């Protein structure tokens, strides 16, 4: 029986290429494609796939937001992140939330097909370079140390949050870090989710309390 798969990525050309690669394998059916987090969750609810591949940096909640909601379903599908992000914060958060895999976008077509088959068969996967860093990150935390609320933030998110805490707008933050304003917005969505705060004011207050420098 075919592996029924939902693919979520906000880059149509990349998404179409991955979908074609998986369909060509013969035993994988891409039953739905989404371009943002909300659409991915909706497709999971309506199509009940076996496996979902989520990009992390998408609009409307992104991959982490979608993963959180999918895992709250009565019978959640298997979920793996398919992302360009090598950030340990995202990796640890995804695994903690219940992702079965974390695949980097540089993976070859035939390897991706094999990974999808492995994941559908119940095996988990983390890209090799990241697996080593994950172990180092986990060993580096002394037992009994209370985690900082900002522990899940990536280095880039910390940089953005520091500037927001100084009162800069998304446009000013983008100019300062040489990234687009919409990219800053994506990061801010992720920061608010990770910190579990409602708006940038609460995020800035938390930053002033916990961030140094």
HUNORTA-V818482 format. One record per helix or strand. SS is the DSSP state (a for helix, b for strand). FROM is the first residue (numbers start at 0). LEN is the number of residues. Records with the same first field share a line. If there is no record, write none. Layout:
SS->FROM-LEN + FROM-LEN
This chain:
b->2-6 + 27-7 + 35-1 + 50-4 + 58-1 + 77-6 + 100-4 + 124-2
a->11-13 + 36-11 + 61-10 + 87-10 + 108-12 + 127-12 + 154-11 + 169-8 + 180-15 + 199-11
